[in-house]
Amino acid sequence: MFDNNLVFALISFYFVMYVTPGPNNAMVLASGLKFGFLKSIPHMTGITVGHVTQLVLVCLGLGKIFQIFPELQNILKILCAMYLVYLGYKIIGSFSKIKDDGSRPLKFYEAALFQIVNPKAWTISSMAASGFLPKDGNLFFSIIFISFVALIICPISISPWAAFGSGIKNLVKNNKIKVIIEFFLAFLLLITAILIVIE
């Protein structure tokens, strides 16, 4: 059973891990800015469901694969970094021509599948499994509880990023400022990609 202190620690852990900058939040911010908050909801839902699924699999023992084959994490880091650099490239010049370039928000399943190559999501899952699964007690109940808390805290933590992006979109009408924001977001994605690779 989880006592109140452990529940509070779990909630705090998830909130800090989900709300801090990372691939998902950078993408959600860009989506909110480009498409608005409502159109970014499937993206955020996909992140949440994909990550919770990932969390359950890690708790059931999938995380041991990374211990046996640590080079897999390096491959995932490179794939994730490449995708973020690609996104940064696509962002430049895109806010002023959303209708022209045929771009669209990430779909639910695309955001869910992105968690496979998201090293931060794997790290969160591994830390939650190692830090909060009890050594004795009902494993099945513990996994359900840990996953349920993640299911609640994840969208609460990432939605402000989409809301902030959407707020900027509504405030910014000047094309020069849009260009500056495009390059700034592309730069953030590039920095995120570099940090992922060198961590």
C-alpha positions in Angstrom: 0.0 0.0 0.0 1.1 3.6 -0.6 1.1 5.9 2.4 0.3 9.6 2.0 4.0 10.6 2.0 4.8 8.3 -0.9 1.7 9.5 -2.8 2.8 13.1 -2.4 6.4 12.2 -3.4 5.0 10.4 -6.5 2.8 13.3 -7.5 5.7 15.8 -7.0 8.1 13.5 -9.0 5.7 13.3 -11.9 4.9 17.0 -11.9 8.5 18.1 -11.9 9.5 15.6 -14.6 6.6 16.4 -16.9 6.5 20.1 -16.5 10.2 20.7 -17.1 11.5 21.3 -20.7 11.9 18.2 -22.9 10.9 16.9 -26.3 7.2 16.6 -25.5 6.9 20.1 -24.1 8.8 21.7 -26.9 6.6 20.0 -29.4 3.4 20.9 -27.5 4.5 24.5 -27.2 5.1 24.7 -31.0 1.7 23.0 -31.6 -0.1 25.4 -29.4 1.5 28.4 -31.1 0.9 27.1 -34.6 -2.5 25.4 -34.3 -4.0 26.6 -31.0 -4.8 24.8 -27.8 -7.9 22.9 -28.8 -6.2 21.4 -31.9 -3.3 20.3 -29.7 -5.4 18.2 -27.4 -5.0 15.0 -29.4 -1.3 15.6 -29.3 -1.3 16.0 -25.5 -3.6 13.0 -25.1 -1.4 10.9 -27.3 1.6 11.8 -25.1 -0.2 10.9 -22.0 -1.6 7.5 -23.2 1.7 6.6 -24.9 3.7 7.4 -21.8 1.4 5.6 -19.4 1.6 2.5 -21.7 5.3 2.8 -21.7 5.3 3.2 -17.9 3.3 0.0 -17.5 5.6 -1.9 -19.8 8.7 -0.7 -17.9 7.1 -1.7 -14.6 6.4 -5.1 -16.0 10.1 -5.5 -16.8 10.8 -4.0 -20.2 13.2 -1.6 -18.6 15.6 -4.5 -18.1 16.2 -4.6 -21.8 18.0 -1.2 -21.5 20.2 -2.6 -18.7 21.1 -5.6 -20.9 21.5 -3.5 -24.1 22.5 0.0 -23.0 23.4 1.0 -26.6 19.6 0.9 -27.4 19.2 4.1 -25.4 21.9 5.8 -27.4 20.1 4.8 -30.6 16.8 6.3 -29.2 18.6 9.5 -28.2 19.9 10.0 -31.8 16.6 9.2 -33.4 14.8 11.6 -31.0 17.4 14.4 -31.6 17.1 13.9 -35.4 13.4 14.3 -35.2 13.6 17.4 -33.0 16.1 19.0 -35.5 13.7 18.1 -38.3 10.8 19.8 -36.4 12.9 22.9 -35.8 13.7 23.1 -39.5 10.0 22.7 -40.3 8.9 25.4 -37.8 11.0 28.1 -39.5 8.7 30.1 -41.8 5.7 27.9 -41.0 3.5 30.1 -38.7 2.5 32.5 -41.4 1.6 29.9 -43.9 -0.2 27.2 -42.0 -2.8 26.8 -44.7 -0.3 26.8 -47.5 2.2 24.2 -46.3 -0.4 21.5 -45.6 0.9 21.1 -42.0 -1.4 19.8 -39.3 -1.2 19.0 -35.6 0.3 15.7 -34.5 -2.3 13.0 -34.3 -3.1 11.0 -31.2 -1.3 7.9 -32.4 1.7 9.8 -33.7 2.3 11.5 -30.3 1.8 8.2 -28.5 4.3 6.4 -30.8 6.8 9.3 -30.4 7.3 8.1 -26.8 9.2 5.1 -28.2 12.1 7.4 -29.2 11.7 9.9 -26.4 14.6 9.3 -23.9 13.1 11.6 -21.3 9.9 9.5 -21.3 12.0 6.3 -20.8 13.9 7.9 -18.0 10.7 9.0 -16.2 9.3 5.5 -16.6 12.5 3.8 -15.3 12.8 6.2 -12.4 9.1 5.7 -11.4 9.5 1.9 -11.6 12.7 1.8 -9.6 11.7 4.4 -7.1 8.0 3.8 -6.4 7.3 0.1 -7.0 7.3 -1.6 -3.6 9.6 -4.5 -3.0 6.8 -6.4 -1.3 3.1 -6.1 -1.8 0.8 -6.4 -4.7 2.8 -5.6 -7.9 -0.4 -5.4 -10.1 -2.1 -2.9 -7.8 1.1 -0.8 -7.5 1.5 -0.6 -11.3 -2.2 0.5 -11.6 -1.8 3.1 -9.0 1.5 4.5 -10.3 0.0 4.6 -13.8 -3.3 6.2 -12.6 -1.3 9.1 -11.0 0.7 9.5 -14.2 -2.5 9.6 -16.2 -3.7 12.6 -14.1 -0.5 14.5 -13.6 0.9 14.3 -17.2 -1.8 16.3 -19.0 -2.0 18.8 -16.1 1.8 19.4 -16.5 2.1 19.6 -20.2 -1.1 21.5 -21.1 0.3 24.9 -19.8 2.9 24.6 -22.6 0.2 24.4 -25.2 -1.8 27.1 -23.5 1.3 29.4 -23.5 1.9 28.7 -27.2 -1.8 29.4 -28.0 -1.7 32.6 -26.0 1.3 33.8 -27.9 -0.4 33.0 -31.2 -3.4 35.1 -30.3 -1.3 38.0 -29.1 1.2 38.0 -31.9 0.0 39.4 -35.2 3.2 41.1 -36.4 5.0 38.9 -39.0 8.5 40.0 -37.8 7.7 38.9 -34.3 6.4 35.6 -35.7 9.7 35.1 -37.5 11.6 35.7 -34.3 9.4 33.3 -32.4 9.9 30.7 -35.2 13.6 30.9 -34.9 13.5 30.9 -31.1 11.4 27.7 -31.0 13.7 26.1 -33.7 16.7 27.1 -31.5 15.0 25.6 -28.4 14.4 22.3 -30.3 18.0 22.3 -31.4 19.3 22.8 -27.9 16.9 20.1 -26.6 18.2 17.8 -29.3 21.9 18.5 -28.3 21.2 18.1 -24.6 19.5 14.7 -25.3 22.5 13.4 -27.2 25.2 14.6 -24.7 23.3 13.5 -21.5 
